[in-house]
Amino acid sequence: MVVWVLTVIKMPGNYLERLRFALVIVSESSADISINCEEDTGDYSIVPGINTCIFDCTIYTAGKHELCLSIREQTAEIKIEDIRVHGLSVAGRIYDCVYTTRDGVHKPNVCTLGELGTWCWRFATPVHESESWRIGLV
C-alpha cells in the first residue's frame, strides 16, 4: 500500500495570493482592535468618525478563510461599513459573517458590534478566480 502525503511548505515565495483588505469602520468613540487572517495580525486604534484600516494577508492554500476583527477595548458601538479587497467593495457579501461576543453568543450576519468580541468574515480563495470578483493577483 502506498500512502501519499501532501504538505504545504510556507516559504516566502510559496503563496497562492496576497490580499490587501481595507475595512471601513465607523465609531462614535475610541476603540482598540486587532485584525487577523491566516498568520498575519495587525493592531489598530479607532478614533471617533470614519476609519479605514488597511490590512495585508498572505494566503497559502485554496479554500475557505476568515478575516477576523477582535475588539480589545471600546466604549461605544463599532460599525463595519465596508470591506474592500484590492480596492473593490465586497458589497452585500459583507454579511457572510459571524459576530461572537465575549460571552460566547454567536450572532450571524451582524456588522454592528456593541460589545467586546470577535467578528469574522468568511471568503473563498483564490479570489482572482471567484465568479463574483474577477480581480487580478498581486
N, C-alpha and C positions, 0 to 999 in steps of 0.2 A: 504494500500500500504506500502511495506517495502522497504526502501532505504538503501543500504549498502555503506559505505564509506571506502575506503582503504587508510590508512595513513601510509607513510613511516617515521618511527621514526629513526633519525640518532643518534645512540648511539655508543660508542667506539667499541664494538664488533659486531655491526649490519651492516655489509657491504657485498656487493656482491664479490668484489675483490679489491686487492691493486695492482696497476700497477707501475712499475718503467720504466720511459722513459729516453732515452739518445738521445738528439738532437745533431747532429754533424753539427756545424756551421763554415763556412769559411768567414773570413772578412779581408780586406786589412788595416783596421784601427780599432780603439777602438769604442765600442758602448755599450750602456746600454739598456738591455731588461728585460722584465718580462714574465714569463710563468705561465699560469694558466689552470686548469682543475677542473671542479666542484667548490668546495670551497677552493681548495688548490692553493697557489700562491708562486712563488719564483722570486727573483730579481737576475740578473746576469750581470757581466761586461765582455764584449767580448774584447779580445786582438787581435792584428793582427796575422793571421795564422789560424790554425785549433783549434777549441774549442769544447769540449764535455760538455754539460750541463745536469746534472743528475737531474731528477725531479720525485718525488713520488706523486701519486694521489690515493685517496680512492674513489672507485665507489660504490654508494649505490643502484642503480637501473639498470635493464637491459634496453637496447635500444641504441639509438644514443647519442654520446657525442662528445665534441670538446676539443682538446688540442690547446690552443691559445698562440701565441708569440706576444707580443706588443713591438714595438721599441719606446723607450723613447728618445734616442739620438743616432745619427750616423753621420759619415762624409763620408762614402763610402758604396758600396753595401754589403749586407749580403746575403750569400747563404746557404740555408739549404740543406746539402748534404745527410743526412740520419736521420731516426728516428728508434730507436731500442726499442722494448718492451721486458723487461726481457732479454736483450742481443740479441734478434732476430730482424734482419732488416725487415722493412715493405716493402722494395724494391720499386716496381713501385706504390704501394698504397700511397706513399708519395704525389702523385699528386692529391689525393682526398682532395683538399684544396681550400681555397679562401683567397686571399690577398686583404684587404680593405685599401686603402690609407687614409690619414687624411682628404683628400678632398671628401671622400665617394665613390671613384671609386672602383668597385669590379673587381678583376682580378682572374678568376678561374684557377686552375692548374699551379700556379706560385710558384717557390721556390727561386727565386732571388728577394730580397727585396731592392729596390733602394731608398726608401723614408720612412718617418715616417708613421706608420700604424699598422694594426693588421693582422697577418697571422693565420688562423685556419685550423687544420687538423681534419677531421671527422673520427670517428671509432665507431664500434658497440661493445657492451658488452653483455654477458660476453665473454671476449677474449678467455678464456680457452675452449669454445665450438665452436669457429669460425671454419668454414670449411677450411679456408686457413692458420690458425695459429697453432692450436693444441699445445698450451703451457699450463703448469700447473698453478694452483693457488699458490699464495704466502701466 
